[in-house]
Amino acid sequence: MATYQEIQAQIAELTIQAEQARKQELSSAIAQIKSLMDEYGITLKDLSRPGKGSKRESVPPKYRDPATGSTWTGRGKPPKWIANAKDRTPYLIK
């Protein structure tokens, strides 16, 4: 049975070998991806989806505080100036 130190040395060696293999295969993988993107007309924008690493489009504000001009989209936790309002109609942006 191998000792702890021998196993750790094997892990270190395998980690180095794995990184070398990744580097050797990387250019081939990139070339294959580029080829498929060209073939199907795929752009980087096609690959990104909202909420999955790319910026989401901003939502226009739905409510405005007449006293300060602050706005709120109506999503998420409401700000203090509208949180306790029973009727939010007066705050709607028209």
N, CA, C and O atoms as a CHARMM CRD file, in Angstrom:
* protein
*
  376
    1    1 MET  N      0.84700  -1.18200   0.00000 PROA 1      0.00000
    2    1 MET  CA     0.00000   0.00000   0.00000 PROA 1      0.00000
    3    1 MET  C      0.89000   1.24200   0.00000 PROA 1      0.00000
    4    1 MET  O      1.88900   1.30100   0.71700 PROA 1      0.00000
    5    2 ALA  N      0.52000   2.22100  -0.80400 PROA 2      0.00000
    6    2 ALA  CA     1.30200   3.44400  -0.91800 PROA 2      0.00000
    7    2 ALA  C      1.10400   4.31100   0.31400 PROA 2      0.00000
    8    2 ALA  O      0.05600   4.27600   0.95800 PROA 2      0.00000
    9    3 THR  N      2.12600   5.08500   0.62600 PROA 3      0.00000
   10    3 THR  CA     2.03800   6.00000   1.76000 PROA 3      0.00000
   11    3 THR  C      1.32600   7.27400   1.33200 PROA 3      0.00000
   12    3 THR  O      1.13700   7.54400   0.14600 PROA 3      0.00000
   13    4 TYR  N      0.94300   8.03800   2.33200 PROA 4      0.00000
   14    4 TYR  CA     0.27800   9.31600   2.08200 PROA 4      0.00000
   15    4 TYR  C      1.14700  10.21700   1.20900 PROA 4      0.00000
   16    4 TYR  O      0.65200  10.82300   0.25900 PROA 4      0.00000
   17    5 GLN  N      2.43600  10.31000   1.52400 PROA 5      0.00000
   18    5 GLN  CA     3.35200  11.17000   0.77200 PROA 5      0.00000
   19    5 GLN  C      3.48500  10.70000  -0.68000 PROA 5      0.00000
   20    5 GLN  O      3.58000  11.52500  -1.58900 PROA 5      0.00000
   21    6 GLU  N      3.49200   9.39400  -0.90000 PROA 6      0.00000
   22    6 GLU  CA     3.59300   8.86800  -2.26600 PROA 6      0.00000
   23    6 GLU  C      2.33900   9.20900  -3.07200 PROA 6      0.00000
   24    6 GLU  O      2.41800   9.57300  -4.24500 PROA 6      0.00000
   25    7 ILE  N      1.20700   9.08800  -2.43200 PROA 7      0.00000
   26    7 ILE  CA    -0.05300   9.42900  -3.11500 PROA 7      0.00000
   27    7 ILE  C     -0.10100  10.91900  -3.43300 PROA 7      0.00000
   28    7 ILE  O     -0.53500  11.30200  -4.51900 PROA 7      0.00000
   29    8 GLN  N      0.33900  11.76500  -2.50200 PROA 8      0.00000
   30    8 GLN  CA     0.37300  13.21200  -2.74900 PROA 8      0.00000
   31    8 GLN  C      1.30300  13.53600  -3.91100 PROA 8      0.00000
   32    8 GLN  O      0.99100  14.40700  -4.72400 PROA 8      0.00000
   33    9 ALA  N      2.44600  12.84800  -4.00400 PROA 9      0.00000
   34    9 ALA  CA     3.37900  13.06500  -5.10700 PROA 9      0.00000
   35    9 ALA  C      2.74600  12.64500  -6.43000 PROA 9      0.00000
   36    9 ALA  O      2.93200  13.31700  -7.44400 PROA 9      0.00000
   37   10 GLN  N      2.00100  11.53900  -6.43000 PROA 10     0.00000
   38   10 GLN  CA     1.30100  11.09700  -7.63400 PROA 10     0.00000
   39   10 GLN  C      0.24300  12.11000  -8.05200 PROA 10     0.00000
   40   10 GLN  O      0.08600  12.40400  -9.23700 PROA 10     0.00000
   41   11 ILE  N     -0.47900  12.63900  -7.07500 PROA 11     0.00000
   42   11 ILE  CA    -1.49700  13.65400  -7.37100 PROA 11     0.00000
   43   11 ILE  C     -0.85200  14.87900  -8.00900 PROA 11     0.00000
   44   11 ILE  O     -1.36800  15.40800  -8.99300 PROA 11     0.00000
   45   12 ALA  N      0.25900  15.32800  -7.46400 PROA 12     0.00000
   46   12 ALA  CA     0.95500  16.49800  -8.01000 PROA 12     0.00000
   47   12 ALA  C      1.40100  16.22900  -9.43700 PROA 12     0.00000
   48   12 ALA  O      1.24600  17.08800 -10.30500 PROA 12     0.00000
   49   13 GLU  N      1.95100  15.05500  -9.69200 PROA 13     0.00000
   50   13 GLU  CA     2.41800  14.70000 -11.04000 PROA 13     0.00000
   51   13 GLU  C      1.24100  14.61200 -12.01000 PROA 13     0.00000
   52   13 GLU  O      1.33000  15.10300 -13.13500 PROA 13     0.00000
   53   14 LEU  N      0.15300  13.99800 -11.59000 PROA 14     0.00000
   54   14 LEU  CA    -1.02600  13.89500 -12.44900 PROA 14     0.00000
   55   14 LEU  C     -1.64400  15.26500 -12.73200 PROA 14     0.00000
   56   14 LEU  O     -2.15700  15.50200 -13.82500 PROA 14     0.00000
   57   15 THR  N     -1.59600  16.15300 -11.75900 PROA 15     0.00000
   58   15 THR  CA    -2.10100  17.51400 -11.96100 PROA 15     0.00000
   59   15 THR  C     -1.28800  18.22300 -13.03900 PROA 15     0.00000
   60   15 THR  O     -1.84900  18.91000 -13.89300 PROA 15     0.00000
   61   16 ILE  N      0.01700  18.05800 -13.00000 PROA 16     0.00000
   62   16 ILE  CA     0.88800  18.65800 -14.01600 PROA 16     0.00000
   63   16 ILE  C      0.58900  18.06100 -15.38100 PROA 16     0.00000
   64   16 ILE  O      0.49500  18.78900 -16.36900 PROA 16     0.00000
   65   17 GLN  N      0.43900  16.73600 -15.44800 PROA 17     0.00000
   66   17 GLN  CA     0.14300  16.07200 -16.71200 PROA 17     0.00000
   67   17 GLN  C     -1.21000  16.50400 -17.26300 PROA 17     0.00000
   68   17 GLN  O     -1.35600  16.70500 -18.46900 PROA 17     0.00000
   69   18 ALA  N     -2.19200  16.64600 -16.39400 PROA 18     0.00000
   70   18 ALA  CA    -3.52500  17.07100 -16.82400 PROA 18     0.00000
   71   18 ALA  C     -3.48400  18.48400 -17.39700 PROA 18     0.00000
   72   18 ALA  O     -4.12900  18.75400 -18.41000 PROA 18     0.00000
   73   19 GLU  N     -2.74900  19.37600 -16.77500 PROA 19     0.00000
   74   19 GLU  CA    -2.63800  20.75000 -17.27600 PROA 19     0.00000
   75   19 GLU  C     -1.93100  20.78200 -18.62300 PROA 19     0.00000
   76   19 GLU  O     -2.31700  21.54900 -19.50500 PROA 19     0.00000
   77   20 GLN  N     -0.91100  19.96700 -18.79100 PROA 20     0.00000
   78   20 GLN  CA    -0.20100  19.89600 -20.07700 PROA 20     0.00000
   79   20 GLN  C     -1.13300  19.37400 -21.16900 PROA 20     0.00000
   80   20 GLN  O     -1.13500  19.90400 -22.28100 PROA 20     0.00000
   81   21 ALA  N     -1.91800  18.35100 -20.86900 PROA 21     0.00000
   82   21 ALA  CA    -2.86400  17.80100 -21.84300 PROA 21     0.00000
   83   21 ALA  C     -3.91900  18.83900 -22.20400 PROA 21     0.00000
   84   21 ALA  O     -4.29000  18.97100 -23.37000 PROA 21     0.00000
   85   22 ARG  N     -4.40200  19.57700 -21.20400 PROA 22     0.00000
   86   22 ARG  CA    -5.40300  20.62000 -21.46900 PROA 22     0.00000
   87   22 ARG  C     -4.85600  21.66900 -22.41300 PROA 22     0.00000
   88   22 ARG  O     -5.53700  22.08600 -23.35000 PROA 22     0.00000
   89   23 LYS  N     -3.62100  22.10000 -22.16800 PROA 23     0.00000
   90   23 LYS  CA    -3.00700  23.12700 -23.01800 PROA 23     0.00000
   91   23 LYS  C     -2.83400  22.62100 -24.44100 PROA 23     0.00000
   92   23 LYS  O     -3.03100  23.37200 -25.39600 PROA 23     0.00000
   93   24 GLN  N     -2.46500  21.33800 -24.59200 PROA 24     0.00000
   94   24 GLN  CA    -2.28200  20.77700 -25.93100 PROA 24     0.00000
   95   24 GLN  C     -3.60800  20.67200 -26.67800 PROA 24     0.00000
   96   24 GLN  O     -3.64600  20.87900 -27.89100 PROA 24     0.00000
   97   25 GLU  N     -4.67900  20.35800 -25.98500 PROA 25     0.00000
   98   25 GLU  CA    -5.98000  20.17200 -26.61500 PROA 25     0.00000
   99   25 GLU  C     -6.76000  21.47100 -26.77700 PROA 25     0.00000
  100   25 GLU  O     -7.73600  21.51600 -27.52500 PROA 25     0.00000
  101   26 LEU  N     -6.34800  22.51000 -26.09700 PROA 26     0.00000
  102   26 LEU  CA    -7.08800  23.76700 -26.08200 PROA 26     0.00000
  103   26 LEU  C     -7.19600  24.40500 -27.46000 PROA 26     0.00000
  104   26 LEU  O     -8.28600  24.81800 -27.85600 PROA 26     0.00000
  105   27 SER  N     -6.09900  24.49700 -28.19800 PROA 27     0.00000
  106   27 SER  CA    -6.15700  25.15700 -29.50400 PROA 27     0.00000
  107   27 SER  C     -7.05400  24.39500 -30.46500 PROA 27     0.00000
  108   27 SER  O     -7.74200  25.00500 -31.28400 PROA 27     0.00000
  109   28 SER  N     -7.05700  23.07500 -30.37800 PROA 28     0.00000
  110   28 SER  CA    -7.93000  22.26900 -31.22500 PROA 28     0.00000
  111   28 SER  C     -9.39700  22.51200 -30.86700 PROA 28     0.00000
  112   28 SER  O    -10.24700  22.63100 -31.74900 PROA 28     0.00000
  113   29 ALA  N     -9.67800  22.58500 -29.58800 PROA 29     0.00000
  114   29 ALA  CA   -11.05400  22.82300 -29.13400 PROA 29     0.00000
  115   29 ALA  C    -11.54200  24.19900 -29.58200 PROA 29     0.00000
  116   29 ALA  O    -12.67500  24.34300 -30.04000 PROA 29     0.00000
  117   30 ILE  N    -10.69100  25.19800 -29.45000 PROA 30     0.00000
  118   30 ILE  CA   -11.06300  26.55800 -29.86900 PROA 30     0.00000
  119   30 ILE  C    -11.31500  26.59900 -31.36300 PROA 30     0.00000
  120   30 ILE  O    -12.28000  27.21700 -31.81100 PROA 30     0.00000
  121   31 ALA  N    -10.46500  25.95100 -32.13800 PROA 31     0.00000
  122   31 ALA  CA   -10.63400  25.92100 -33.59500 PROA 31     0.00000
  123   31 ALA  C    -11.95500  25.24300 -33.96500 PROA 31     0.00000
  124   31 ALA  O    -12.65500  25.69500 -34.87200 PROA 31     0.00000
  125   32 GLN  N    -12.29200  24.17100 -33.26800 PROA 32     0.00000
  126   32 GLN  CA   -13.54600  23.46800 -33.52900 PROA 32     0.00000
  127   32 GLN  C    -14.74900  24.34800 -33.20300 PROA 32     0.00000
  128   32 GLN  O    -15.72800  24.37200 -33.94800 PROA 32     0.00000
  129   33 ILE  N    -14.67200  25.06300 -32.09800 PROA 33     0.00000
  130   33 ILE  CA   -15.76200  25.96400 -31.70200 PROA 33     0.00000
  131   33 ILE  C    -15.92700  27.07700 -32.73200 PROA 33     0.00000
  132   33 ILE  O    -17.04700  27.38200 -33.14300 PROA 33     0.00000
  133   34 LYS  N    -14.81500  27.68400 -33.14900 PROA 34     0.00000
  134   34 LYS  CA   -14.88200  28.76300 -34.14500 PROA 34     0.00000
  135   34 LYS  C    -15.46000  28.25600 -35.45500 PROA 34     0.00000
  136   34 LYS  O    -16.24500  28.94900 -36.10200 PROA 34     0.00000
  137   35 SER  N    -15.07400  27.05300 -35.84500 PROA 35     0.00000
  138   35 SER  CA   -15.58100  26.47100 -37.08300 PROA 35     0.00000
  139   35 SER  C    -17.09500  26.28800 -37.02300 PROA 35     0.00000
  140   35 SER  O    -17.80400  26.61700 -37.97400 PROA 35     0.00000
  141   36 LEU  N    -17.58300  25.76300 -35.90900 PROA 36     0.00000
  142   36 LEU  CA   -19.02600  25.57700 -35.74800 PROA 36     0.00000
  143   36 LEU  C    -19.76300  26.90900 -35.70700 PROA 36     0.00000
  144   36 LEU  O    -20.86200  27.02800 -36.24900 PROA 36     0.00000
  145   37 MET  N    -19.16900  27.90700 -35.07000 PROA 37     0.00000
  146   37 MET  CA   -19.80100  29.22400 -35.01500 PROA 37     0.00000
  147   37 MET  C    -19.90600  29.81700 -36.41100 PROA 37     0.00000
  148   37 MET  O    -20.93300  30.39300 -36.76900 PROA 37     0.00000
  149   38 ASP  N    -18.84200  29.67800 -37.20300 PROA 38     0.00000
  150   38 ASP  CA   -18.87300  30.18100 -38.58400 PROA 38     0.00000
  151   38 ASP  C    -19.90000  29.42100 -39.41700 PROA 38     0.00000
  152   38 ASP  O    -20.65400  30.01900 -40.18400 PROA 38     0.00000
  153   39 GLU  N    -19.92400  28.11600 -39.26400 PROA 39     0.00000
  154   39 GLU  CA   -20.81900  27.27400 -40.05500 PROA 39     0.00000
  155   39 GLU  C    -22.28500  27.61300 -39.81300 PROA 39     0.00000
  156   39 GLU  O    -23.08300  27.63900 -40.75000 PROA 39     0.00000
  157   40 TYR  N    -22.63800  27.87300 -38.55600 PROA 40     0.00000
  158   40 TYR  CA   -24.03500  28.13800 -38.21200 PROA 40     0.00000
  159   40 TYR  C    -24.34400  29.62100 -37.99800 PROA 40     0.00000
  160   40 TYR  O    -25.47500  29.97400 -37.66400 PROA 40     0.00000
  161   41 GLY  N    -23.35900  30.48400 -38.18500 PROA 41     0.00000
  162   41 GLY  CA   -23.58500  31.91900 -38.02200 PROA 41     0.00000
  163   41 GLY  C    -23.85700  32.31700 -36.58900 PROA 41     0.00000
  164   41 GLY  O    -24.61400  33.25500 -36.33800 PROA 41     0.00000
  165   42 ILE  N    -23.25600  31.62300 -35.65300 PROA 42     0.00000
  166   42 ILE  CA   -23.46500  31.90200 -34.23700 PROA 42     0.00000
  167   42 ILE  C    -22.53700  33.02800 -33.79900 PROA 42     0.00000
  168   42 ILE  O    -21.35300  33.02900 -34.13600 PROA 42     0.00000
  169   43 THR  N    -23.07300  33.98500 -33.05200 PROA 43     0.00000
  170   43 THR  CA   -22.26400  35.08100 -32.52200 PROA 43     0.00000
  171   43 THR  C    -22.12800  34.92200 -31.00900 PROA 43     0.00000
  172   43 THR  O    -22.81600  34.10500 -30.39700 PROA 43     0.00000
  173   44 LEU  N    -21.23700  35.71000 -30.41800 PROA 44     0.00000
  174   44 LEU  CA   -21.09100  35.66000 -28.95600 PROA 44     0.00000
  175   44 LEU  C    -22.38200  36.06800 -28.26800 PROA 44     0.00000
  176   44 LEU  O    -22.70300  35.56000 -27.19400 PROA 44     0.00000
  177   45 LYS  N    -23.11900  36.97700 -28.87500 PROA 45     0.00000
  178   45 LYS  CA   -24.39000  37.41400 -28.30100 PROA 45     0.00000
  179   45 LYS  C    -25.38400  36.26100 -28.25400 PROA 45     0.00000
  180   45 LYS  O    -26.18000  36.16100 -27.32100 PROA 45     0.00000
  181   46 ASP  N    -25.33900  35.38500 -29.26800 PROA 46     0.00000
  182   46 ASP  CA   -26.21900  34.22300 -29.27200 PROA 46     0.00000
  183   46 ASP  C    -25.91400  33.27800 -28.11600 PROA 46     0.00000
  184   46 ASP  O    -26.80500  32.58700 -27.62100 PROA 46     0.00000
  185   47 LEU  N    -24.67000  33.25000 -27.69200 PROA 47     0.00000
  186   47 LEU  CA   -24.25100  32.33300 -26.64300 PROA 47     0.00000
  187   47 LEU  C    -24.57400  32.82900 -25.24600 PROA 47     0.00000
  188   47 LEU  O    -24.66300  32.03200 -24.31200 PROA 47     0.00000
  189   48 SER  N    -24.74800  34.12300 -25.08900 PROA 48     0.00000
  190   48 SER  CA   -25.01100  34.65800 -23.75400 PROA 48     0.00000
  191   48 SER  C    -26.50300  34.78200 -23.53800 PROA 48     0.00000
  192   48 SER  O    -27.24600  35.20700 -24.42200 PROA 48     0.00000
  193   49 ARG  N    -26.92900  34.40000 -22.33600 PROA 49     0.00000
  194   49 ARG  CA   -28.33100  34.47700 -21.96000 PROA 49     0.00000
  195   49 ARG  C    -28.45400  35.32800 -20.71500 PROA 49     0.00000
  196   49 ARG  O    -27.60100  35.24900 -19.83000 PROA 49     0.00000
  197   50 PRO  N    -29.50800  36.15200 -20.62200 PROA 50     0.00000
  198   50 PRO  CA   -29.69700  36.94900 -19.41200 PROA 50     0.00000
  199   50 PRO  C    -29.75600  36.06700 -18.17200 PROA 50     0.00000
  200   50 PRO  O    -30.41400  35.02700 -18.14700 PROA 50     0.00000
  201   51 GLY  N    -29.04400  36.52200 -17.14800 PROA 51     0.00000
  202   51 GLY  CA   -29.03900  35.78200 -15.90900 PROA 51     0.00000
  203   51 GLY  C    -28.03200  34.66800 -15.86000 PROA 51     0.00000
  204   51 GLY  O    -27.88100  34.02500 -14.82200 PROA 51     0.00000
  205   52 LYS  N    -27.34900  34.42000 -16.92800 PROA 52     0.00000
  206   52 LYS  CA   -26.35700  33.35800 -16.98900 PROA 52     0.00000
  207   52 LYS  C    -24.98700  33.93500 -17.29900 PROA 52     0.00000
  208   52 LYS  O    -24.26700  33.43500 -18.16400 PROA 52     0.00000
  209   53 GLY  N    -24.63600  35.00400 -16.57500 PROA 53     0.00000
  210   53 GLY  CA   -23.31600  35.55800 -16.76500 PROA 53     0.00000
  211   53 GLY  C    -23.26200  36.82900 -17.57900 PROA 53     0.00000
  212   53 GLY  O    -22.27700  37.56500 -17.51300 PROA 53     0.00000
  213   54 SER  N    -24.28600  37.09800 -18.33500 PROA 54     0.00000
  214   54 SER  CA   -24.27800  38.32800 -19.10800 PROA 54     0.00000
  215   54 SER  C    -25.12400  39.37600 -18.40100 PROA 54     0.00000
  216   54 SER  O    -25.91600  39.06300 -17.51100 PROA 54     0.00000
  217   55 LYS  N    -24.94400  40.61500 -18.81200 PROA 55     0.00000
  218   55 LYS  CA   -25.72700  41.69000 -18.20600 PROA 55     0.00000
  219   55 LYS  C    -27.17800  41.59000 -18.65900 PROA 55     0.00000
  220   55 LYS  O    -27.46600  41.35500 -19.83300 PROA 55     0.00000
  221   56 ARG  N    -28.05700  41.76800 -17.73200 PROA 56     0.00000
  222   56 ARG  CA   -29.47100  41.79600 -18.06300 PROA 56     0.00000
  223   56 ARG  C    -29.82500  43.17900 -18.58300 PROA 56     0.00000
  224   56 ARG  O    -29.19600  44.17700 -18.23100 PROA 56     0.00000
  225   57 GLU  N    -30.84100  43.21400 -19.42300 PROA 57     0.00000
  226   57 GLU  CA   -31.30600  44.51400 -19.88400 PROA 57     0.00000
  227   57 GLU  C    -32.00100  45.20500 -18.72300 PROA 57     0.00000
  228   57 GLU  O    -32.70000  44.56700 -17.93600 PROA 57     0.00000
  229   58 SER  N    -31.80400  46.50600 -18.62200 PROA 58     0.00000
  230   58 SER  CA   -32.41000  47.23200 -17.51100 PROA 58     0.00000
  231   58 SER  C    -33.90800  47.39800 -17.76300 PROA 58     0.00000
  232   58 SER  O    -34.36600  47.52600 -18.89900 PROA 58     0.00000
  233   59 VAL  N    -34.63500  47.39100 -16.67700 PROA 59     0.00000
  234   59 VAL  CA   -36.08300  47.56000 -16.72500 PROA 59     0.00000
  235   59 VAL  C    -36.38400  49.02400 -16.45000 PROA 59     0.00000
  236   59 VAL  O    -35.83600  49.59700 -15.50900 PROA 59     0.00000
  237   60 PRO  N    -37.24300  49.63900 -17.25300 PROA 60     0.00000
  238   60 PRO  CA   -37.55100  51.05200 -17.00100 PROA 60     0.00000
  239   60 PRO  C    -38.29300  51.20800 -15.68200 PROA 60     0.00000
  240   60 PRO  O    -39.03600  50.31300 -15.27800 PROA 60     0.00000
  241   61 PRO  N    -38.09900  52.33500 -15.00700 PROA 61     0.00000
  242   61 PRO  CA   -38.78000  52.55000 -13.72900 PROA 61     0.00000
  243   61 PRO  C    -40.28900  52.66600 -13.92700 PROA 61     0.00000
  244   61 PRO  O    -40.76800  53.17800 -14.93900 PROA 61     0.00000
  245   62 LYS  N    -41.01400  52.17900 -12.93800 PROA 62     0.00000
  246   62 LYS  CA   -42.47000  52.20700 -12.99000 PROA 62     0.00000
  247   62 LYS  C    -43.04800  53.23600 -12.01600 PROA 62     0.00000
  248   62 LYS  O    -44.14200  53.75900 -12.22700 PROA 62     0.00000
  249   63 TYR  N    -42.30000  53.51700 -10.94900 PROA 63     0.00000
  250   63 TYR  CA   -42.76600  54.44700  -9.91500 PROA 63     0.00000
  251   63 TYR  C    -41.72600  55.54000  -9.67700 PROA 63     0.00000
  252   63 TYR  O    -40.52300  55.31100  -9.80300 PROA 63     0.00000
  253   64 ARG  N    -42.22600  56.76400  -9.32000 PROA 64     0.00000
  254   64 ARG  CA   -41.33800  57.88300  -9.01100 PROA 64     0.00000
  255   64 ARG  C    -41.81500  58.56700  -7.73900 PROA 64     0.00000
  256   64 ARG  O    -43.01000  58.79000  -7.54500 PROA 64     0.00000
  257   65 ASP  N    -40.86300  58.89400  -6.88000 PROA 65     0.00000
  258   65 ASP  CA   -41.16600  59.63700  -5.65500 PROA 65     0.00000
  259   65 ASP  C    -41.23200  61.11600  -6.03200 PROA 65     0.00000
  260   65 ASP  O    -40.21700  61.68500  -6.43600 PROA 65     0.00000
  261   66 PRO  N    -42.38400  61.74600  -5.91300 PROA 66     0.00000
  262   66 PRO  CA   -42.50200  63.14900  -6.31900 PROA 66     0.00000
  263   66 PRO  C    -41.64600  64.09300  -5.47400 PROA 66     0.00000
  264   66 PRO  O    -41.26400  65.16700  -5.93800 PROA 66     0.00000
  265   67 ALA  N    -41.34700  63.70100  -4.25300 PROA 67     0.00000
  266   67 ALA  CA   -40.56700  64.57800  -3.37400 PROA 67     0.00000
  267   67 ALA  C    -39.08500  64.59100  -3.74800 PROA 67     0.00000
  268   67 ALA  O    -38.45300  65.64700  -3.73700 PROA 67     0.00000
  269   68 THR  N    -38.53600  63.43700  -4.07600 PROA 68     0.00000
  270   68 THR  CA   -37.08700  63.37100  -4.33700 PROA 68     0.00000
  271   68 THR  C    -36.74100  63.06100  -5.78200 PROA 68     0.00000
  272   68 THR  O    -35.61300  63.29100  -6.21600 PROA 68     0.00000
  273   69 GLY  N    -37.70600  62.54100  -6.52900 PROA 69     0.00000
  274   69 GLY  CA   -37.43200  62.14900  -7.90900 PROA 69     0.00000
  275   69 GLY  C    -36.84700  60.74800  -8.02000 PROA 69     0.00000
  276   69 GLY  O    -36.53400  60.29400  -9.12100 PROA 69     0.00000
  277   70 SER  N    -36.69800  60.06300  -6.90000 PROA 70     0.00000
  278   70 SER  CA   -36.18900  58.68900  -6.92500 PROA 70     0.00000
  279   70 SER  C    -37.17200  57.79200  -7.65100 PROA 70     0.00000
  280   70 SER  O    -38.38200  58.01500  -7.60300 PROA 70     0.00000
  281   71 THR  N    -36.64600  56.76800  -8.33000 PROA 71     0.00000
  282   71 THR  CA   -37.51100  55.86300  -9.06800 PROA 71     0.00000
  283   71 THR  C    -37.33200  54.43200  -8.58400 PROA 71     0.00000
  284   71 THR  O    -36.35800  54.09200  -7.91200 PROA 71     0.00000
  285   72 TRP  N    -38.31000  53.60200  -8.95100 PROA 72     0.00000
  286   72 TRP  CA   -38.28300  52.18600  -8.61200 PROA 72     0.00000
  287   72 TRP  C    -38.96400  51.42600  -9.73300 PROA 72     0.00000
  288   72 TRP  O    -39.98200  51.87700 -10.25800 PROA 72     0.00000
  289   73 THR  N    -38.42100  50.28900 -10.10300 PROA 73     0.00000
  290   73 THR  CA   -38.96200  49.50300 -11.21600 PROA 73     0.00000
  291   73 THR  C    -40.19400  48.70400 -10.83500 PROA 73     0.00000
  292   73 THR  O    -40.93200  48.25100 -11.71000 PROA 73     0.00000
  293   74 GLY  N    -40.42400  48.52700  -9.55900 PROA 74     0.00000
  294   74 GLY  CA   -41.53900  47.69900  -9.12800 PROA 74     0.00000
  295   74 GLY  C    -41.09700  46.26700  -8.86800 PROA 74     0.00000
  296   74 GLY  O    -41.91300  45.40600  -8.53900 PROA 74     0.00000
  297   75 ARG  N    -39.79400  46.01700  -9.01900 PROA 75     0.00000
  298   75 ARG  CA   -39.24100  44.68800  -8.76600 PROA 75     0.00000
  299   75 ARG  C    -38.35500  44.73300  -7.53100 PROA 75     0.00000
  300   75 ARG  O    -37.72500  45.74700  -7.23200 PROA 75     0.00000
  301   76 GLY  N    -38.32200  43.62900  -6.83200 PROA 76     0.00000
  302   76 GLY  CA   -37.47800  43.56500  -5.65100 PROA 76     0.00000
  303   76 GLY  C    -38.12400  44.26200  -4.46600 PROA 76     0.00000
  304   76 GLY  O    -39.30900  44.59800  -4.48000 PROA 76     0.00000
  305   77 LYS  N    -37.31500  44.46600  -3.44600 PROA 77     0.00000
  306   77 LYS  CA   -37.80600  45.10100  -2.21800 PROA 77     0.00000
  307   77 LYS  C    -38.13500  46.56300  -2.49700 PROA 77     0.00000
  308   77 LYS  O    -37.30600  47.28800  -3.04700 PROA 77     0.00000
  309   78 PRO  N    -39.34200  47.00800  -2.12200 PROA 78     0.00000
  310   78 PRO  CA   -39.70100  48.40200  -2.38500 PROA 78     0.00000
  311   78 PRO  C    -38.92200  49.36500  -1.49300 PROA 78     0.00000
  312   78 PRO  O    -38.64500  49.05500  -0.33400 PROA 78     0.00000
  313   79 PRO  N    -38.56700  50.53800  -2.03300 PROA 79     0.00000
  314   79 PRO  CA   -37.87100  51.53000  -1.21900 PROA 79     0.00000
  315   79 PRO  C    -38.80000  52.08900  -0.14400 PROA 79     0.00000
  316   79 PRO  O    -40.02000  51.94100  -0.21700 PROA 79     0.00000
  317   80 LYS  N    -38.20300  52.72900   0.84500 PROA 80     0.00000
  318   80 LYS  CA   -38.97200  53.23200   1.99500 PROA 80     0.00000
  319   80 LYS  C    -40.07400  54.20500   1.59500 PROA 80     0.00000
  320   80 LYS  O    -41.14000  54.21900   2.21000 PROA 80     0.00000
  321   81 TRP  N    -39.82500  55.01700   0.57100 PROA 81     0.00000
  322   81 TRP  CA   -40.79800  56.03600   0.22100 PROA 81     0.00000
  323   81 TRP  C    -42.09500  55.45400  -0.35700 PROA 81     0.00000
  324   81 TRP  O    -43.09700  56.16300  -0.44800 PROA 81     0.00000
  325   82 ILE  N    -42.09100  54.17500  -0.74900 PROA 82     0.00000
  326   82 ILE  CA   -43.31100  53.56900  -1.29100 PROA 82     0.00000
  327   82 ILE  C    -43.70100  52.29200  -0.54900 PROA 82     0.00000
  328   82 ILE  O    -44.77700  51.74600  -0.78900 PROA 82     0.00000
  329   83 ALA  N    -42.86100  51.82200   0.32700 PROA 83     0.00000
  330   83 ALA  CA   -43.06900  50.53000   0.99200 PROA 83     0.00000
  331   83 ALA  C    -44.38700  50.45600   1.74100 PROA 83     0.00000
  332   83 ALA  O    -45.04700  49.41800   1.69700 PROA 83     0.00000
  333   84 ASN  N    -44.78900  51.49900   2.41700 PROA 84     0.00000
  334   84 ASN  CA   -46.00300  51.46000   3.23500 PROA 84     0.00000
  335   84 ASN  C    -47.22600  52.06000   2.54000 PROA 84     0.00000
  336   84 ASN  O    -48.28600  52.18700   3.15200 PROA 84     0.00000
  337   85 ALA  N    -47.08600  52.42500   1.27800 PROA 85     0.00000
  338   85 ALA  CA   -48.21400  53.01600   0.55000 PROA 85     0.00000
  339   85 ALA  C    -49.23800  51.92900   0.22600 PROA 85     0.00000
  340   85 ALA  O    -48.90400  50.92300  -0.39900 PROA 85     0.00000
  341   86 LYS  N    -50.48200  52.13500   0.65100 PROA 86     0.00000
  342   86 LYS  CA   -51.53600  51.16600   0.34900 PROA 86     0.00000
  343   86 LYS  C    -51.93300  51.25300  -1.12500 PROA 86     0.00000
  344   86 LYS  O    -52.25300  50.24500  -1.75400 PROA 86     0.00000
  345   87 ASP  N    -51.90600  52.47100  -1.66200 PROA 87     0.00000
  346   87 ASP  CA   -52.23900  52.67800  -3.07200 PROA 87     0.00000
  347   87 ASP  C    -51.01300  53.30000  -3.74900 PROA 87     0.00000
  348   87 ASP  O    -50.62700  54.42400  -3.42900 PROA 87     0.00000
  349   88 ARG  N    -50.42000  52.58200  -4.66000 PROA 88     0.00000
  350   88 ARG  CA   -49.20000  53.07200  -5.33900 PROA 88     0.00000
  351   88 ARG  C    -49.52000  53.83800  -6.61900 PROA 88     0.00000
  352   88 ARG  O    -48.60900  54.30300  -7.30300 PROA 88     0.00000
  353   89 THR  N    -50.78100  53.97200  -6.94600 PROA 89     0.00000
  354   89 THR  CA   -51.19600  54.65100  -8.16500 PROA 89     0.00000
  355   89 THR  C    -50.63600  56.07200  -8.28600 PROA 89     0.00000
  356   89 THR  O    -50.19900  56.45500  -9.37200 PROA 89     0.00000
  357   90 PRO  N    -50.63400  56.86200  -7.21300 PROA 90     0.00000
  358   90 PRO  CA   -50.11200  58.21500  -7.35300 PROA 90     0.00000
  359   90 PRO  C    -48.61500  58.26500  -7.71100 PROA 90     0.00000
  360   90 PRO  O    -48.12700  59.28900  -8.18900 PROA 90     0.00000
  361   91 TYR  N    -47.92400  57.21000  -7.49000 PROA 91     0.00000
  362   91 TYR  CA   -46.47800  57.16500  -7.76700 PROA 91     0.00000
  363   91 TYR  C    -46.15600  56.66000  -9.17500 PROA 91     0.00000
  364   91 TYR  O    -45.00400  56.71800  -9.60500 PROA 91     0.00000
  365   92 LEU  N    -47.17000  56.16300  -9.89500 PROA 92     0.00000
  366   92 LEU  CA   -46.92600  55.61400 -11.22200 PROA 92     0.00000
  367   92 LEU  C    -46.36200  56.66400 -12.16600 PROA 92     0.00000
  368   92 LEU  O    -46.78400  57.82000 -12.15300 PROA 92     0.00000
  369   93 ILE  N    -45.40700  56.25000 -12.98100 PROA 93     0.00000
  370   93 ILE  CA   -44.86900  57.13200 -14.01900 PROA 93     0.00000
  371   93 ILE  C    -45.74400  56.94600 -15.24900 PROA 93     0.00000
  372   93 ILE  O    -45.93600  55.82900 -15.73100 PROA 93     0.00000
  373   94 LYS  N    -46.26400  58.04700 -15.74400 PROA 94     0.00000
  374   94 LYS  CA   -47.18000  57.97700 -16.88100 PROA 94     0.00000
  375   94 LYS  C    -46.50700  58.28100 -18.17000 PROA 94     0.00000
  376   94 LYS  O    -47.14700  58.26200 -19.22100 PROA 94     0.00000
